[in-house]
Amino acid sequence: MQNTPSLRVSTENRRRLDALKRHPRESYNDVIGRLLDQSHDPLPLTAEELDAIEESLQDIRNGRMHSHEEVKRELGIG
């Protein structure tokens, strides 16, 4: 690691970072790196996926949906 700048981290965020450590001696740099890796999806959504999401949003806006309880009743599991 090269010249490392200091970062100000609130007590609350430090507590949250501590909770994410895989082992007590894991560095904050490793925890932050893992979080950054998880936050980026290298595969963008396809046009088909975006269309399906838009269609689903339109269904919701137009009231074409069923609650979890309704589906469970229909399937006889509720």
JOFEN-V149654 format. One record per backbone hydrogen bond with DSSP energy under -0.5 kcal/mol. NH is the residue of the N-H (numbers start at 0). CO is the residue of the C=O. E is the energy in kcal/mol with one decimal. If there is no record, write none. Layout:
BEGIN
nh->{NH,NH}
co->{CO,CO}
e->{E,E}
END
This chain:
BEGIN
nh->{4,8,13,14,15,16,17,18,19,19,20,20,25,30,31,32,33,34,35,36,37,38,39,39,40,41,43,49,50,51,52,53,54,55,56,57,58,59,60,61,62,63,64,70,71,72,73,74,75,75,76,77}
co->{2,6,9,10,11,12,13,14,15,16,16,17,22,26,27,28,29,30,31,32,33,34,35,36,38,39,41,45,46,47,48,49,50,51,52,53,54,55,56,57,59,58,62,66,67,68,69,70,71,72,71,71}
e->{-0.6,-0.5,-2.5,-2.2,-2.2,-2.6,-2.6,-1.9,-0.9,-0.7,-0.6,-1.1,-2.2,-2.0,-3.1,-2.4,-2.3,-2.2,-2.5,-2.3,-2.0,-1.4,-0.6,-0.7,-0.5,-0.7,-0.7,-2.4,-2.4,-2.3,-2.2,-2.4,-2.6,-2.2,-2.4,-2.3,-2.2,-2.2,-2.7,-2.2,-1.5,-2.8,-1.7,-2.2,-2.3,-2.3,-2.6,-2.2,-0.5,-1.0,-2.8,-0.9}
END
